[in-house]
Amino acid sequence: QVQLVESGGGLVQAGGSLRLSCAASGSIFSIKFMGWYRQAPGKQREFVATIGTSGNTKYADSVKGRFTISTENTINTVYLQMNSLQPEDTAVYYCNARPWAGVDSWGTGTLVTVSS
């Protein structure tokens, strides 16, 4: 079992930046990918970005060129640097850990609000 704790959300003006952090604990050796998803009010949760143990990354088209996912030396801490934020980026952002086998783990989410 993996426990995830997000931090770094908040209120920012359009064009601004925020960095989200996610710390994993527990069975971190089981993690294959870590990533970020988001859920805007009245919408379904959607994929944002993911990073694998080899450092390979993938981004949603809507955030390419603006968001960067990264980790520290190990995959147990993952960051999401968000630049050029827009009101449509407003959402609760969730950290995700996908294991080599078994079910995903999720954090409780951190709210990002971008004002116009």
NORURMO-V847214 format. One record per residue. N is the residue number from 1. RES is the residue in three letters. OMEGA is omega in degrees with one decimal (999 if undefined). NEAR is the number of other ideal C-beta (glycine too) atoms within 10 Angstrom. Layout:
BEGIN
n=<N,N>
res=<RES,RES>
omega=<OMEGA,OMEGA>
near=<NEAR,NEAR>
END
This chain:
BEGIN
n=<1,2,3,4,5,6,7,8,9,10,11,12,13,14,15,16,17,18,19,20,21,22,23,24,25,26,27,28,29,30,31,32,33,34,35,36,37,38,39,40,41,42,43,44,45,46,47,48,49,50,51,52,53,54,55,56,57,58,59,60,61,62,63,64,65,66,67,68,69,70,71,72,73,74,75,76,77,78,79,80,81,82,83,84,85,86,87,88,89,90,91,92,93,94,95,96,97,98,99,100,101,102,103,104,105,106,107,108,109,110,111,112,113,114,115,116>
res=<GLN,VAL,GLN,LEU,VAL,GLU,SER,GLY,GLY,GLY,LEU,VAL,GLN,ALA,GLY,GLY,SER,LEU,ARG,LEU,SER,CYS,ALA,ALA,SER,GLY,SER,ILE,PHE,SER,ILE,LYS,PHE,MET,GLY,TRP,TYR,ARG,GLN,ALA,PRO,GLY,LYS,GLN,ARG,GLU,PHE,VAL,ALA,THR,ILE,GLY,THR,SER,GLY,ASN,THR,LYS,TYR,ALA,ASP,SER,VAL,LYS,GLY,ARG,PHE,THR,ILE,SER,THR,GLU,ASN,THR,ILE,ASN,THR,VAL,TYR,LEU,GLN,MET,ASN,SER,LEU,GLN,PRO,GLU,ASP,THR,ALA,VAL,TYR,TYR,CYS,ASN,ALA,ARG,PRO,TRP,ALA,GLY,VAL,ASP,SER,TRP,GLY,THR,GLY,THR,LEU,VAL,THR,VAL,SER,SER>
omega=<179.9,175.1,-176.5,178.1,178.9,172.2,173.7,177.9,178.7,-179.5,-179.7,176.8,177.4,-177.0,-178.4,-176.2,172.0,172.9,176.1,176.7,176.5,178.6,179.1,175.1,-177.3,-175.1,-175.2,178.9,-177.4,-174.0,175.3,178.3,164.7,-176.2,179.3,172.6,177.4,178.9,177.3,-179.9,177.9,-178.3,177.5,176.1,-177.9,178.9,175.7,-176.9,177.4,177.4,-179.1,-178.8,177.6,179.5,179.4,-175.9,176.5,-177.6,169.0,-178.7,-175.2,-177.4,-179.3,179.4,179.6,-178.1,176.3,176.2,-178.7,176.4,170.5,-175.1,176.8,-173.7,-175.6,173.4,-178.7,-178.6,171.3,175.9,-176.6,179.1,179.1,-177.0,-179.8,179.6,179.9,174.2,178.7,-176.3,166.0,-177.6,-177.0,173.3,-177.5,173.2,179.8,-177.6,175.1,176.8,179.1,-174.4,178.4,170.3,-178.0,169.5,-178.4,174.6,174.8,-173.7,173.0,179.0,-179.7,-178.8,-178.4,999>
near=<11,23,13,23,13,22,13,16,17,13,12,17,10,13,11,15,11,20,13,23,16,26,16,22,11,14,14,17,11,15,22,14,19,26,23,27,22,24,14,14,7,5,9,7,15,12,15,24,22,20,22,16,13,7,9,9,14,14,19,15,6,14,21,10,9,15,20,16,21,14,18,11,6,11,20,19,15,27,17,26,14,25,14,13,22,14,11,11,22,18,22,18,23,20,26,21,26,17,17,10,6,11,8,13,20,15,21,10,18,23,12,22,15,20,11,9>
END
